[in-house]
Amino acid sequence: MPIKNLFNGEMTSNEVIDSAFSLLENQALDRNEILINFQNLVFVSVYFLEKLESFIEKAKKLNVKVQIKNVPPSIYKVFRVARVNEILKLCF
């Protein structure tokens, strides 16, 4: 069963980001592998990056493999500039 795409448009509201990551955790952390699609992302905040890093750390502790796909070039550039290495490793 695929995980619903929770990340669309501009992810700048802390409330929206918290809600999306809460739903993601509820859907995903009992799996062995998670594929997250960023195809519809337009912009992300620093808070989004922090939540994504935290989610990846939780998944890693639970031995859940995370992969991120369809990262728009503008979002990938934000990951690179922010030097979020754990996130960058998953973008292939």
Gaussian input, Z-matrix of N, CA and C with variables (Angstrom, degrees):
# hf/3-21g

backbone

0 1
 N
 C     1     B1
 C     2     B2     1     A1
 N     3     B3     2     A2     1     D1
 C     4     B4     3     A3     2     D2
 C     5     B5     4     A4     3     D3
 N     6     B6     5     A5     4     D4
 C     7     B7     6     A6     5     D5
 C     8     B8     7     A7     6     D6
 N     9     B9     8     A8     7     D7
 C    10    B10     9     A9     8     D8
 C    11    B11    10    A10     9     D9
 N    12    B12    11    A11    10    D10
 C    13    B13    12    A12    11    D11
 C    14    B14    13    A13    12    D12
 N    15    B15    14    A14    13    D13
 C    16    B16    15    A15    14    D14
 C    17    B17    16    A16    15    D15
 N    18    B18    17    A17    16    D16
 C    19    B19    18    A18    17    D17
 C    20    B20    19    A19    18    D18
 N    21    B21    20    A20    19    D19
 C    22    B22    21    A21    20    D20
 C    23    B23    22    A22    21    D21
 N    24    B24    23    A23    22    D22
 C    25    B25    24    A24    23    D23
 C    26    B26    25    A25    24    D24
 N    27    B27    26    A26    25    D25
 C    28    B28    27    A27    26    D26
 C    29    B29    28    A28    27    D27
 N    30    B30    29    A29    28    D28
 C    31    B31    30    A30    29    D29
 C    32    B32    31    A31    30    D30
 N    33    B33    32    A32    31    D31
 C    34    B34    33    A33    32    D32
 C    35    B35    34    A34    33    D33
 N    36    B36    35    A35    34    D34
 C    37    B37    36    A36    35    D35
 C    38    B38    37    A37    36    D36
 N    39    B39    38    A38    37    D37
 C    40    B40    39    A39    38    D38
 C    41    B41    40    A40    39    D39
 N    42    B42    41    A41    40    D40
 C    43    B43    42    A42    41    D41
 C    44    B44    43    A43    42    D42
 N    45    B45    44    A44    43    D43
 C    46    B46    45    A45    44    D44
 C    47    B47    46    A46    45    D45
 N    48    B48    47    A47    46    D46
 C    49    B49    48    A48    47    D47
 C    50    B50    49    A49    48    D48
 N    51    B51    50    A50    49    D49
 C    52    B52    51    A51    50    D50
 C    53    B53    52    A52    51    D51
 N    54    B54    53    A53    52    D52
 C    55    B55    54    A54    53    D53
 C    56    B56    55    A55    54    D54
 N    57    B57    56    A56    55    D55
 C    58    B58    57    A57    56    D56
 C    59    B59    58    A58    57    D57
 N    60    B60    59    A59    58    D58
 C    61    B61    60    A60    59    D59
 C    62    B62    61    A61    60    D60
 N    63    B63    62    A62    61    D61
 C    64    B64    63    A63    62    D62
 C    65    B65    64    A64    63    D63
 N    66    B66    65    A65    64    D64
 C    67    B67    66    A66    65    D65
 C    68    B68    67    A67    66    D66
 N    69    B69    68    A68    67    D67
 C    70    B70    69    A69    68    D68
 C    71    B71    70    A70    69    D69
 N    72    B72    71    A71    70    D70
 C    73    B73    72    A72    71    D71
 C    74    B74    73    A73    72    D72
 N    75    B75    74    A74    73    D73
 C    76    B76    75    A75    74    D74
 C    77    B77    76    A76    75    D75
 N    78    B78    77    A77    76    D76
 C    79    B79    78    A78    77    D77
 C    80    B80    79    A79    78    D78
 N    81    B81    80    A80    79    D79
 C    82    B82    81    A81    80    D80
 C    83    B83    82    A82    81    D81
 N    84    B84    83    A83    82    D82
 C    85    B85    84    A84    83    D83
 C    86    B86    85    A85    84    D84
 N    87    B87    86    A86    85    D85
 C    88    B88    87    A87    86    D86
 C    89    B89    88    A88    87    D87
 N    90    B90    89    A89    88    D88
 C    91    B91    90    A90    89    D89
 C    92    B92    91    A91    90    D90
 N    93    B93    92    A92    91    D91
 C    94    B94    93    A93    92    D92
 C    95    B95    94    A94    93    D93
 N    96    B96    95    A95    94    D94
 C    97    B97    96    A96    95    D95
 C    98    B98    97    A97    96    D96
 N    99    B99    98    A98    97    D97
 C   100   B100    99    A99    98    D98
 C   101   B101   100   A100    99    D99
 N   102   B102   101   A101   100   D100
 C   103   B103   102   A102   101   D101
 C   104   B104   103   A103   102   D102
 N   105   B105   104   A104   103   D103
 C   106   B106   105   A105   104   D104
 C   107   B107   106   A106   105   D105
 N   108   B108   107   A107   106   D106
 C   109   B109   108   A108   107   D107
 C   110   B110   109   A109   108   D108
 N   111   B111   110   A110   109   D109
 C   112   B112   111   A111   110   D110
 C   113   B113   112   A112   111   D111
 N   114   B114   113   A113   112   D112
 C   115   B115   114   A114   113   D113
 C   116   B116   115   A115   114   D114
 N   117   B117   116   A116   115   D115
 C   118   B118   117   A117   116   D116
 C   119   B119   118   A118   117   D117
 N   120   B120   119   A119   118   D118
 C   121   B121   120   A120   119   D119
 C   122   B122   121   A121   120   D120
 N   123   B123   122   A122   121   D121
 C   124   B124   123   A123   122   D122
 C   125   B125   124   A124   123   D123
 N   126   B126   125   A125   124   D124
 C   127   B127   126   A126   125   D125
 C   128   B128   127   A127   126   D126
 N   129   B129   128   A128   127   D127
 C   130   B130   129   A129   128   D128
 C   131   B131   130   A130   129   D129
 N   132   B132   131   A131   130   D130
 C   133   B133   132   A132   131   D131
 C   134   B134   133   A133   132   D132
 N   135   B135   134   A134   133   D133
 C   136   B136   135   A135   134   D134
 C   137   B137   136   A136   135   D135
 N   138   B138   137   A137   136   D136
 C   139   B139   138   A138   137   D137
 C   140   B140   139   A139   138   D138
 N   141   B141   140   A140   139   D139
 C   142   B142   141   A141   140   D140
 C   143   B143   142   A142   141   D141
 N   144   B144   143   A143   142   D142
 C   145   B145   144   A144   143   D143
 C   146   B146   145   A145   144   D144
 N   147   B147   146   A146   145   D145
 C   148   B148   147   A147   146   D146
 C   149   B149   148   A148   147   D147
 N   150   B150   149   A149   148   D148
 C   151   B151   150   A150   149   D149
 C   152   B152   151   A151   150   D150
 N   153   B153   152   A152   151   D151
 C   154   B154   153   A153   152   D152
 C   155   B155   154   A154   153   D153
 N   156   B156   155   A155   154   D154
 C   157   B157   156   A156   155   D155
 C   158   B158   157   A157   156   D156
 N   159   B159   158   A158   157   D157
 C   160   B160   159   A159   158   D158
 C   161   B161   160   A160   159   D159
 N   162   B162   161   A161   160   D160
 C   163   B163   162   A162   161   D161
 C   164   B164   163   A163   162   D162
 N   165   B165   164   A164   163   D163
 C   166   B166   165   A165   164   D164
 C   167   B167   166   A166   165   D165
 N   168   B168   167   A167   166   D166
 C   169   B169   168   A168   167   D167
 C   170   B170   169   A169   168   D168
 N   171   B171   170   A170   169   D169
 C   172   B172   171   A171   170   D170
 C   173   B173   172   A172   171   D171
 N   174   B174   173   A173   172   D172
 C   175   B175   174   A174   173   D173
 C   176   B176   175   A175   174   D174
 N   177   B177   176   A176   175   D175
 C   178   B178   177   A177   176   D176
 C   179   B179   178   A178   177   D177
 N   180   B180   179   A179   178   D178
 C   181   B181   180   A180   179   D179
 C   182   B182   181   A181   180   D180
 N   183   B183   182   A182   181   D181
 C   184   B184   183   A183   182   D182
 C   185   B185   184   A184   183   D183
 N   186   B186   185   A185   184   D184
 C   187   B187   186   A186   185   D185
 C   188   B188   187   A187   186   D186
 N   189   B189   188   A188   187   D187
 C   190   B190   189   A189   188   D188
 C   191   B191   190   A190   189   D189
 N   192   B192   191   A191   190   D190
 C   193   B193   192   A192   191   D191
 C   194   B194   193   A193   192   D192
 N   195   B195   194   A194   193   D193
 C   196   B196   195   A195   194   D194
 C   197   B197   196   A196   195   D195
 N   198   B198   197   A197   196   D196
 C   199   B199   198   A198   197   D197
 C   200   B200   199   A199   198   D198
 N   201   B201   200   A200   199   D199
 C   202   B202   201   A201   200   D200
 C   203   B203   202   A202   201   D201
 N   204   B204   203   A203   202   D202
 C   205   B205   204   A204   203   D203
 C   206   B206   205   A205   204   D204
 N   207   B207   206   A206   205   D205
 C   208   B208   207   A207   206   D206
 C   209   B209   208   A208   207   D207
 N   210   B210   209   A209   208   D208
 C   211   B211   210   A210   209   D209
 C   212   B212   211   A211   210   D210
 N   213   B213   212   A212   211   D211
 C   214   B214   213   A213   212   D212
 C   215   B215   214   A214   213   D213
 N   216   B216   215   A215   214   D214
 C   217   B217   216   A216   215   D215
 C   218   B218   217   A217   216   D216
 N   219   B219   218   A218   217   D217
 C   220   B220   219   A219   218   D218
 C   221   B221   220   A220   219   D219
 N   222   B222   221   A221   220   D220
 C   223   B223   222   A222   221   D221
 C   224   B224   223   A223   222   D222
 N   225   B225   224   A224   223   D223
 C   226   B226   225   A225   224   D224
 C   227   B227   226   A226   225   D225
 N   228   B228   227   A227   226   D226
 C   229   B229   228   A228   227   D227
 C   230   B230   229   A229   228   D228
 N   231   B231   230   A230   229   D229
 C   232   B232   231   A231   230   D230
 C   233   B233   232   A232   231   D231
 N   234   B234   233   A233   232   D232
 C   235   B235   234   A234   233   D233
 C   236   B236   235   A235   234   D234
 N   237   B237   236   A236   235   D235
 C   238   B238   237   A237   236   D236
 C   239   B239   238   A238   237   D237
 N   240   B240   239   A239   238   D238
 C   241   B241   240   A240   239   D239
 C   242   B242   241   A241   240   D240
 N   243   B243   242   A242   241   D241
 C   244   B244   243   A243   242   D242
 C   245   B245   244   A244   243   D243
 N   246   B246   245   A245   244   D244
 C   247   B247   246   A246   245   D245
 C   248   B248   247   A247   246   D246
 N   249   B249   248   A248   247   D247
 C   250   B250   249   A249   248   D248
 C   251   B251   250   A250   249   D249
 N   252   B252   251   A251   250   D250
 C   253   B253   252   A252   251   D251
 C   254   B254   253   A253   252   D252
 N   255   B255   254   A254   253   D253
 C   256   B256   255   A255   254   D254
 C   257   B257   256   A256   255   D255
 N   258   B258   257   A257   256   D256
 C   259   B259   258   A258   257   D257
 C   260   B260   259   A259   258   D258
 N   261   B261   260   A260   259   D259
 C   262   B262   261   A261   260   D260
 C   263   B263   262   A262   261   D261
 N   264   B264   263   A263   262   D262
 C   265   B265   264   A264   263   D263
 C   266   B266   265   A265   264   D264
 N   267   B267   266   A266   265   D265
 C   268   B268   267   A267   266   D266
 C   269   B269   268   A268   267   D267
 N   270   B270   269   A269   268   D268
 C   271   B271   270   A270   269   D269
 C   272   B272   271   A271   270   D270
 N   273   B273   272   A272   271   D271
 C   274   B274   273   A273   272   D272
 C   275   B275   274   A274   273   D273

   B1=1.4497
   B2=1.5326
   B3=1.3429
   B4=1.4620
   B5=1.5251
   B6=1.3107
   B7=1.4571
   B8=1.5175
   B9=1.3104
   B10=1.4548
   B11=1.5325
   B12=1.3439
   B13=1.4605
   B14=1.5252
   B15=1.3133
   B16=1.4586
   B17=1.5240
   B18=1.3103
   B19=1.4575
   B20=1.5236
   B21=1.3330
   B22=1.4574
   B23=1.5221
   B24=1.3252
   B25=1.4560
   B26=1.5122
   B27=1.3215
   B28=1.4665
   B29=1.5207
   B30=1.2978
   B31=1.4611
   B32=1.5260
   B33=1.3495
   B34=1.4609
   B35=1.5214
   B36=1.3092
   B37=1.4622
   B38=1.5275
   B39=1.3218
   B40=1.4624
   B41=1.5214
   B42=1.3087
   B43=1.4707
   B44=1.5273
   B45=1.3162
   B46=1.4687
   B47=1.5255
   B48=1.3170
   B49=1.4697
   B50=1.5274
   B51=1.3298
   B52=1.4702
   B53=1.5223
   B54=1.3150
   B55=1.4635
   B56=1.5276
   B57=1.3388
   B58=1.4657
   B59=1.5219
   B60=1.3309
   B61=1.4634
   B62=1.5252
   B63=1.3126
   B64=1.4601
   B65=1.5282
   B66=1.3289
   B67=1.4688
   B68=1.5223
   B69=1.3335
   B70=1.4644
   B71=1.5207
   B72=1.3213
   B73=1.4625
   B74=1.5262
   B75=1.3094
   B76=1.4635
   B77=1.5223
   B78=1.3182
   B79=1.4609
   B80=1.5198
   B81=1.3365
   B82=1.4535
   B83=1.5092
   B84=1.2987
   B85=1.4634
   B86=1.5240
   B87=1.3217
   B88=1.4627
   B89=1.5279
   B90=1.3237
   B91=1.4652
   B92=1.5248
   B93=1.3162
   B94=1.4629
   B95=1.5188
   B96=1.3289
   B97=1.4542
   B98=1.5213
   B99=1.3368
   B100=1.4582
   B101=1.5201
   B102=1.3149
   B103=1.4508
   B104=1.5265
   B105=1.3378
   B106=1.4575
   B107=1.5223
   B108=1.3298
   B109=1.4583
   B110=1.5268
   B111=1.3336
   B112=1.4659
   B113=1.5273
   B114=1.2997
   B115=1.4609
   B116=1.5301
   B117=1.3207
   B118=1.4603
   B119=1.5253
   B120=1.3320
   B121=1.4675
   B122=1.5229
   B123=1.3261
   B124=1.4505
   B125=1.5257
   B126=1.3374
   B127=1.4546
   B128=1.5206
   B129=1.3348
   B130=1.4603
   B131=1.5209
   B132=1.3168
   B133=1.4619
   B134=1.5257
   B135=1.3095
   B136=1.4643
   B137=1.5272
   B138=1.3131
   B139=1.4657
   B140=1.5261
   B141=1.3299
   B142=1.4628
   B143=1.5233
   B144=1.3368
   B145=1.4631
   B146=1.5260
   B147=1.3289
   B148=1.4646
   B149=1.5290
   B150=1.3298
   B151=1.4710
   B152=1.5250
   B153=1.3289
   B154=1.4672
   B155=1.5242
   B156=1.3114
   B157=1.4724
   B158=1.5230
   B159=1.3028
   B160=1.4637
   B161=1.5278
   B162=1.3242
   B163=1.4588
   B164=1.5254
   B165=1.3234
   B166=1.4637
   B167=1.5271
   B168=1.3247
   B169=1.4715
   B170=1.5322
   B171=1.3337
   B172=1.4699
   B173=1.5233
   B174=1.3276
   B175=1.4607
   B176=1.5281
   B177=1.3153
   B178=1.4641
   B179=1.5321
   B180=1.3386
   B181=1.4690
   B182=1.5249
   B183=1.3390
   B184=1.4665
   B185=1.5296
   B186=1.3475
   B187=1.4741
   B188=1.5225
   B189=1.3164
   B190=1.4582
   B191=1.5229
   B192=1.3234
   B193=1.4603
   B194=1.5341
   B195=1.3379
   B196=1.4606
   B197=1.5186
   B198=1.3198
   B199=1.4539
   B200=1.5251
   B201=1.3317
   B202=1.4599
   B203=1.5177
   B204=1.3480
   B205=1.4628
   B206=1.5268
   B207=1.3117
   B208=1.4670
   B209=1.5203
   B210=1.3203
   B211=1.4615
   B212=1.5279
   B213=1.3407
   B214=1.4615
   B215=1.5267
   B216=1.3279
   B217=1.4728
   B218=1.5313
   B219=1.3116
   B220=1.4675
   B221=1.5271
   B222=1.3252
   B223=1.4677
   B224=1.5227
   B225=1.3310
   B226=1.4581
   B227=1.5297
   B228=1.3329
   B229=1.4656
   B230=1.5282
   B231=1.3244
   B232=1.4717
   B233=1.5284
   B234=1.3231
   B235=1.4701
   B236=1.5317
   B237=1.3491
   B238=1.4700
   B239=1.5192
   B240=1.3336
   B241=1.4617
   B242=1.5198
   B243=1.3338
   B244=1.4650
   B245=1.5310
   B246=1.3300
   B247=1.4706
   B248=1.5236
   B249=1.3166
   B250=1.4542
   B251=1.5257
   B252=1.3331
   B253=1.4593
   B254=1.5232
   B255=1.3216
   B256=1.4665
   B257=1.5242
   B258=1.3178
   B259=1.4571
   B260=1.5249
   B261=1.3160
   B262=1.4584
   B263=1.5295
   B264=1.3187
   B265=1.4638
   B266=1.5197
   B267=1.3258
   B268=1.4548
   B269=1.5156
   B270=1.3194
   B271=1.4628
   B272=1.5225
   B273=1.3009
   B274=1.4692
   B275=1.4943
   A1=109.60
   A2=117.36
   A3=119.19
   A4=112.32
   A5=114.47
   A6=120.52
   A7=108.23
   A8=115.98
   A9=121.87
   A10=109.34
   A11=116.01
   A12=120.70
   A13=108.94
   A14=116.86
   A15=122.57
   A16=113.58
   A17=116.86
   A18=120.58
   A19=110.21
   A20=115.16
   A21=121.74
   A22=110.40
   A23=115.80
   A24=120.90
   A25=112.47
   A26=114.57
   A27=121.10
   A28=109.85
   A29=115.67
   A30=121.03
   A31=107.71
   A32=115.39
   A33=120.85
   A34=113.06
   A35=117.86
   A36=121.35
   A37=109.45
   A38=116.76
   A39=120.30
   A40=111.33
   A41=116.83
   A42=120.64
   A43=111.30
   A44=116.96
   A45=121.24
   A46=110.47
   A47=115.99
   A48=121.13
   A49=110.17
   A50=117.41
   A51=120.76
   A52=111.11
   A53=116.24
   A54=121.01
   A55=111.32
   A56=116.78
   A57=120.49
   A58=111.58
   A59=117.04
   A60=119.21
   A61=111.66
   A62=117.61
   A63=120.33
   A64=110.01
   A65=116.41
   A66=120.32
   A67=111.05
   A68=116.33
   A69=120.15
   A70=110.67
   A71=116.91
   A72=120.19
   A73=111.00
   A74=117.42
   A75=120.34
   A76=111.94
   A77=117.15
   A78=121.41
   A79=113.23
   A80=116.60
   A81=117.90
   A82=117.43
   A83=119.13
   A84=118.85
   A85=114.82
   A86=117.96
   A87=119.14
   A88=110.79
   A89=116.93
   A90=122.36
   A91=110.15
   A92=116.02
   A93=121.27
   A94=111.65
   A95=115.51
   A96=121.24
   A97=109.75
   A98=116.52
   A99=121.76
   A100=108.34
   A101=116.21
   A102=122.62
   A103=107.05
   A104=116.48
   A105=121.57
   A106=108.45
   A107=116.07
   A108=122.37
   A109=109.52
   A110=116.29
   A111=121.51
   A112=111.90
   A113=116.70
   A114=123.26
   A115=113.22
   A116=118.30
   A117=121.59
   A118=114.25
   A119=116.82
   A120=119.76
   A121=110.29
   A122=115.64
   A123=121.09
   A124=110.68
   A125=116.29
   A126=121.33
   A127=108.39
   A128=116.95
   A129=121.28
   A130=109.93
   A131=115.27
   A132=121.19
   A133=110.01
   A134=115.33
   A135=121.05
   A136=109.00
   A137=117.14
   A138=120.70
   A139=110.60
   A140=117.35
   A141=121.33
   A142=110.08
   A143=116.55
   A144=120.25
   A145=111.19
   A146=116.21
   A147=120.50
   A148=110.87
   A149=116.91
   A150=120.53
   A151=110.66
   A152=116.65
   A153=120.01
   A154=110.22
   A155=117.09
   A156=120.18
   A157=111.11
   A158=116.70
   A159=121.24
   A160=110.75
   A161=116.29
   A162=120.51
   A163=110.73
   A164=116.72
   A165=121.32
   A166=110.47
   A167=116.61
   A168=120.51
   A169=111.40
   A170=117.39
   A171=121.00
   A172=110.70
   A173=115.57
   A174=120.04
   A175=110.65
   A176=116.11
   A177=121.15
   A178=111.00
   A179=116.23
   A180=120.81
   A181=111.71
   A182=116.40
   A183=121.19
   A184=112.09
   A185=116.09
   A186=121.95
   A187=112.80
   A188=115.91
   A189=122.18
   A190=107.61
   A191=116.45
   A192=121.37
   A193=108.54
   A194=116.33
   A195=122.00
   A196=109.14
   A197=116.14
   A198=121.46
   A199=107.50
   A200=116.02
   A201=122.23
   A202=107.63
   A203=116.55
   A204=119.15
   A205=110.53
   A206=114.18
   A207=123.29
   A208=113.11
   A209=115.64
   A210=120.25
   A211=107.90
   A212=117.34
   A213=119.12
   A214=110.45
   A215=117.64
   A216=120.89
   A217=113.17
   A218=117.93
   A219=119.88
   A220=111.45
   A221=117.87
   A222=121.90
   A223=109.77
   A224=117.33
   A225=120.91
   A226=110.22
   A227=115.87
   A228=120.47
   A229=110.54
   A230=117.33
   A231=121.25
   A232=109.45
   A233=117.51
   A234=121.00
   A235=110.19
   A236=116.11
   A237=120.48
   A238=111.64
   A239=116.55
   A240=120.73
   A241=110.55
   A242=116.42
   A243=121.01
   A244=111.45
   A245=116.22
   A246=122.23
   A247=112.41
   A248=113.87
   A249=120.11
   A250=106.78
   A251=114.67
   A252=121.33
   A253=113.76
   A254=117.85
   A255=119.76
   A256=110.78
   A257=116.74
   A258=120.52
   A259=109.75
   A260=117.42
   A261=121.56
   A262=112.08
   A263=117.06
   A264=121.33
   A265=112.11
   A266=117.31
   A267=121.48
   A268=113.91
   A269=117.24
   A270=121.87
   A271=113.53
   A272=118.36
   A273=120.60
   A274=111.56
   D1=120.97
   D2=-178.24
   D3=-72.52
   D4=153.98
   D5=176.81
   D6=-82.14
   D7=133.06
   D8=178.92
   D9=-59.47
   D10=140.25
   D11=178.06
   D12=-71.46
   D13=112.20
   D14=-174.65
   D15=-102.26
   D16=-8.00
   D17=-172.91
   D18=-114.73
   D19=104.90
   D20=-177.60
   D21=-134.50
   D22=145.09
   D23=173.41
   D24=65.86
   D25=-137.65
   D26=-179.80
   D27=-94.45
   D28=120.58
   D29=177.81
   D30=-100.40
   D31=83.56
   D32=-176.11
   D33=-122.79
   D34=-24.10
   D35=-179.62
   D36=-79.82
   D37=123.32
   D38=179.58
   D39=-57.80
   D40=-37.75
   D41=-179.92
   D42=-64.66
   D43=-44.19
   D44=178.46
   D45=-65.49
   D46=-42.31
   D47=179.76
   D48=-63.26
   D49=-46.80
   D50=178.27
   D51=-58.75
   D52=-44.00
   D53=-179.83
   D54=-63.19
   D55=-44.72
   D56=-179.43
   D57=-63.39
   D58=-43.77
   D59=-179.25
   D60=-71.55
   D61=-31.28
   D62=175.46
   D63=-64.35
   D64=-44.94
   D65=176.96
   D66=-63.19
   D67=-41.77
   D68=179.09
   D69=-60.55
   D70=-45.89
   D71=179.30
   D72=-62.04
   D73=-41.20
   D74=179.15
   D75=-64.05
   D76=-34.22
   D77=-178.22
   D78=-85.02
   D79=-23.64
   D80=-163.09
   D81=-116.09
   D82=-33.96
   D83=-167.55
   D84=-73.13
   D85=-1.48
   D86=173.95
   D87=-100.07
   D88=10.91
   D89=179.71
   D90=-101.74
   D91=170.90
   D92=175.41
   D93=-89.44
   D94=-25.80
   D95=-173.86
   D96=-146.08
   D97=141.81
   D98=-179.43
   D99=-130.85
   D100=131.00
   D101=175.52
   D102=-115.59
   D103=117.81
   D104=-178.10
   D105=-108.80
   D106=127.47
   D107=-178.71
   D108=-99.89
   D109=121.21
   D110=179.22
   D111=-105.25
   D112=17.03
   D113=-175.28
   D114=-52.42
   D115=-36.63
   D116=-174.63
   D117=-98.76
   D118=9.98
   D119=178.05
   D120=-78.09
   D121=140.14
   D122=178.84
   D123=-114.22
   D124=-38.77
   D125=-175.86
   D126=-154.45
   D127=143.78
   D128=176.69
   D129=-129.91
   D130=148.43
   D131=177.45
   D132=-93.12
   D133=169.35
   D134=174.99
   D135=-60.48
   D136=-38.71
   D137=178.95
   D138=-60.02
   D139=-39.43
   D140=176.71
   D141=-59.98
   D142=-45.15
   D143=179.34
   D144=-60.39
   D145=-41.74
   D146=178.78
   D147=-62.75
   D148=-43.93
   D149=-179.93
   D150=-66.27
   D151=-39.09
   D152=179.13
   D153=-64.58
   D154=-43.94
   D155=177.01
   D156=-60.89
   D157=-43.21
   D158=179.14
   D159=-62.49
   D160=-42.69
   D161=178.55
   D162=-61.77
   D163=-43.83
   D164=-179.80
   D165=-62.59
   D166=-41.40
   D167=177.49
   D168=-62.16
   D169=-43.74
   D170=177.61
   D171=-60.67
   D172=-45.59
   D173=-179.24
   D174=-62.01
   D175=-42.73
   D176=-179.74
   D177=-60.10
   D178=-43.57
   D179=179.27
   D180=-62.69
   D181=-28.37
   D182=179.83
   D183=-94.43
   D184=9.78
   D185=-178.09
   D186=58.13
   D187=38.37
   D188=176.65
   D189=-102.39
   D190=123.60
   D191=179.72
   D192=-80.68
   D193=128.82
   D194=179.56
   D195=-113.56
   D196=135.12
   D197=174.39
   D198=-132.34
   D199=139.39
   D200=178.60
   D201=-113.66
   D202=131.90
   D203=-178.79
   D204=-128.68
   D205=164.57
   D206=176.92
   D207=54.76
   D208=46.50
   D209=178.77
   D210=-80.59
   D211=119.92
   D212=177.67
   D213=-60.64
   D214=147.65
   D215=-178.70
   D216=-53.58
   D217=-38.54
   D218=-178.86
   D219=-66.36
   D220=-35.24
   D221=178.46
   D222=-74.63
   D223=-41.01
   D224=178.00
   D225=-59.83
   D226=-38.71
   D227=178.57
   D228=-62.34
   D229=-39.51
   D230=176.71
   D231=-62.00
   D232=-43.75
   D233=177.91
   D234=-58.54
   D235=-44.74
   D236=-179.10
   D237=-65.42
   D238=-47.61
   D239=-178.26
   D240=-62.58
   D241=-38.93
   D242=179.71
   D243=-76.54
   D244=-9.48
   D245=-179.76
   D246=55.34
   D247=48.47
   D248=179.19
   D249=-92.69
   D250=79.38
   D251=-172.10
   D252=-59.57
   D253=-39.33
   D254=179.71
   D255=-61.85
   D256=-36.55
   D257=178.68
   D258=-72.57
   D259=-44.24
   D260=-178.45
   D261=-58.05
   D262=-38.28
   D263=-179.97
   D264=-61.73
   D265=-26.57
   D266=-175.01
   D267=-91.96
   D268=-1.80
   D269=-173.53
   D270=-90.20
   D271=30.84
   D272=-179.95
   D273=-120.80

